[in-house]
Amino acid sequence: MGVALLDLVETALRVAKQALGKRAGKPISGLAREAHVVVHVVRKKEGHSYAELVDRLSLMPDMCDRLGISSALLNPQNSAVFQVILTQFS
């Protein structure tokens, strides 16, 4: 399951970068735009709520490394990832 999820992340990341073109890599509140897209794809694929997603991301260091998500962003006290995802995809 872990390998399949990382393959999904790699594919979604490649497609997101292609779709975003020149806007790829430009951060929105600390995360690159393509990372937002990939996180949303993973959330939909895994069937998690937004709150569950932040918890799940903290358990997936390989995926976070690939997307450029630091552990500081996943800190429950300062969950910028949750706030950004919530505002961008709600």
CYANA upper distance limits for C-alpha pairs under 8 A (distance plus 0.5 A):
  1 MET  CA      5 LEU  CA      6.64
  2 GLY  CA      6 LEU  CA      6.72
  3 VAL  CA      7 ASP  CA      6.62
  4 ALA  CA      8 LEU  CA      6.69
  5 LEU  CA      9 VAL  CA      6.70
  5 LEU  CA     42 VAL  CA      8.45
  6 LEU  CA     10 GLU  CA      6.64
  6 LEU  CA     63 MET  CA      7.08
  7 ASP  CA     11 THR  CA      6.64
  8 LEU  CA     12 ALA  CA      6.43
  8 LEU  CA     42 VAL  CA      8.36
  9 VAL  CA     13 LEU  CA      6.36
  9 VAL  CA     38 VAL  CA      6.85
  9 VAL  CA     42 VAL  CA      7.86
  9 VAL  CA     63 MET  CA      7.76
 10 GLU  CA     14 ARG  CA      6.70
 11 THR  CA     15 VAL  CA      6.72
 12 ALA  CA     16 ALA  CA      6.39
 12 ALA  CA     37 VAL  CA      8.32
 12 ALA  CA     38 VAL  CA      6.16
 12 ALA  CA     41 VAL  CA      7.86
 13 LEU  CA     17 LYS  CA      6.62
 13 LEU  CA     34 GLU  CA      6.78
 13 LEU  CA     35 ALA  CA      7.68
 13 LEU  CA     37 VAL  CA      8.35
 13 LEU  CA     38 VAL  CA      6.44
 14 ARG  CA     18 GLN  CA      6.83
 15 VAL  CA     19 ALA  CA      6.59
 16 ALA  CA     20 LEU  CA      6.48
 16 ALA  CA     24 ALA  CA      8.30
 16 ALA  CA     34 GLU  CA      5.82
 16 ALA  CA     37 VAL  CA      7.09
 16 ALA  CA     38 VAL  CA      7.81
 17 LYS  CA     21 GLY  CA      6.53
 17 LYS  CA     24 ALA  CA      5.90
 17 LYS  CA     25 GLY  CA      8.44
 17 LYS  CA     34 GLU  CA      6.45
 20 LEU  CA     24 ALA  CA      5.63
 20 LEU  CA     33 ARG  CA      8.44
 20 LEU  CA     34 GLU  CA      7.88
 23 ARG  CA     33 ARG  CA      7.95
 24 ALA  CA     32 ALA  CA      7.49
 24 ALA  CA     33 ARG  CA      6.48
 24 ALA  CA     34 GLU  CA      6.55
 25 GLY  CA     32 ALA  CA      5.39
 25 GLY  CA     33 ARG  CA      6.66
 25 GLY  CA     34 GLU  CA      7.30
 26 LYS  CA     31 LEU  CA      8.50
 26 LYS  CA     32 ALA  CA      5.82
 26 LYS  CA     33 ARG  CA      6.65
 27 PRO  CA     31 LEU  CA      5.37
 27 PRO  CA     32 ALA  CA      4.51
 27 PRO  CA     33 ARG  CA      6.31
 28 ILE  CA     32 ALA  CA      6.55
 28 ILE  CA     33 ARG  CA      6.72
 28 ILE  CA     84 VAL  CA      8.41
 29 SER  CA     80 ALA  CA      8.09
 29 SER  CA     84 VAL  CA      7.21
 30 GLY  CA     80 ALA  CA      8.36
 31 LEU  CA     35 ALA  CA      6.81
 31 LEU  CA     36 HIS  CA      7.38
 31 LEU  CA     68 GLY  CA      7.90
 31 LEU  CA     69 ILE  CA      7.54
 31 LEU  CA     81 VAL  CA      8.31
 32 ALA  CA     36 HIS  CA      7.25
 32 ALA  CA     68 GLY  CA      8.36
 33 ARG  CA     37 VAL  CA      7.15
 34 GLU  CA     38 VAL  CA      6.72
 35 ALA  CA     39 VAL  CA      6.50
 35 ALA  CA     67 LEU  CA      5.98
 35 ALA  CA     68 GLY  CA      8.12
 36 HIS  CA     40 HIS  CA      6.76
 36 HIS  CA     85 ILE  CA      7.36
 37 VAL  CA     41 VAL  CA      6.76
 38 VAL  CA     42 VAL  CA      6.69
 39 VAL  CA     43 ARG  CA      6.61
 40 HIS  CA     44 LYS  CA      6.71
 40 HIS  CA     85 ILE  CA      8.27
 40 HIS  CA     89 PHE  CA      8.04
 41 VAL  CA     45 LYS  CA      6.58
 42 VAL  CA     46 GLU  CA      6.41
 43 ARG  CA     47 GLY  CA      6.25
 43 ARG  CA     48 HIS  CA      5.82
 43 ARG  CA     49 SER  CA      7.67
 43 ARG  CA     50 TYR  CA      7.99
 43 ARG  CA     53 LEU  CA      6.82
 44 LYS  CA     48 HIS  CA      7.30
 48 HIS  CA     52 GLU  CA      6.14
 48 HIS  CA     53 LEU  CA      6.31
 49 SER  CA     53 LEU  CA      6.60
 50 TYR  CA     54 VAL  CA      7.27
 50 TYR  CA     82 PHE  CA      7.32
 50 TYR  CA     85 ILE  CA      7.90
 50 TYR  CA     86 LEU  CA      7.24
 51 ALA  CA     55 ASP  CA      7.40
 51 ALA  CA     82 PHE  CA      7.40
 52 GLU  CA     56 ARG  CA      6.61
 53 LEU  CA     57 LEU  CA      6.51
 54 VAL  CA     58 SER  CA      6.99
 54 VAL  CA     74 LEU  CA      6.98
 54 VAL  CA     81 VAL  CA      7.66
 54 VAL  CA     82 PHE  CA      6.63
 55 ASP  CA     59 LEU  CA      7.39
 55 ASP  CA     74 LEU  CA      8.38
 56 ARG  CA     60 MET  CA      7.14
 57 LEU  CA     61 PRO  CA      7.78
 57 LEU  CA     63 MET  CA      8.15
 57 LEU  CA     64 CYS  CA      7.24
 57 LEU  CA     74 LEU  CA      8.09
 58 SER  CA     64 CYS  CA      8.36
 58 SER  CA     71 SER  CA      7.59
 58 SER  CA     74 LEU  CA      6.82
 60 MET  CA     64 CYS  CA      6.80
 61 PRO  CA     65 ASP  CA      6.50
 62 ASP  CA     66 ARG  CA      6.77
 63 MET  CA     67 LEU  CA      6.75
 64 CYS  CA     68 GLY  CA      6.38
 64 CYS  CA     69 ILE  CA      5.30
 64 CYS  CA     70 SER  CA      7.31
 65 ASP  CA     69 ILE  CA      6.60
 65 ASP  CA     70 SER  CA      7.76
 69 ILE  CA     73 LEU  CA      7.18
 69 ILE  CA     74 LEU  CA      8.40
 70 SER  CA     74 LEU  CA      7.49
 71 SER  CA     75 ASN  CA      7.01
 72 ALA  CA     78 ASN  CA      8.19
 73 LEU  CA     78 ASN  CA      7.25
 73 LEU  CA     79 SER  CA      6.17
 73 LEU  CA     80 ALA  CA      6.06
 73 LEU  CA     81 VAL  CA      6.34
 74 LEU  CA     78 ASN  CA      7.79
 74 LEU  CA     79 SER  CA      5.85
 74 LEU  CA     80 ALA  CA      7.68
 74 LEU  CA     81 VAL  CA      6.88
 74 LEU  CA     82 PHE  CA      8.41
 75 ASN  CA     79 SER  CA      5.86
 79 SER  CA     83 GLN  CA      6.99
 80 ALA  CA     84 VAL  CA      6.45
 81 VAL  CA     85 ILE  CA      6.47
 82 PHE  CA     86 LEU  CA      6.36
 83 GLN  CA     87 THR  CA      6.64
 84 VAL  CA     88 GLN  CA      6.43
 85 ILE  CA     89 PHE  CA      6.30
 85 ILE  CA     90 SER  CA      8.20
 86 LEU  CA     90 SER  CA      6.00
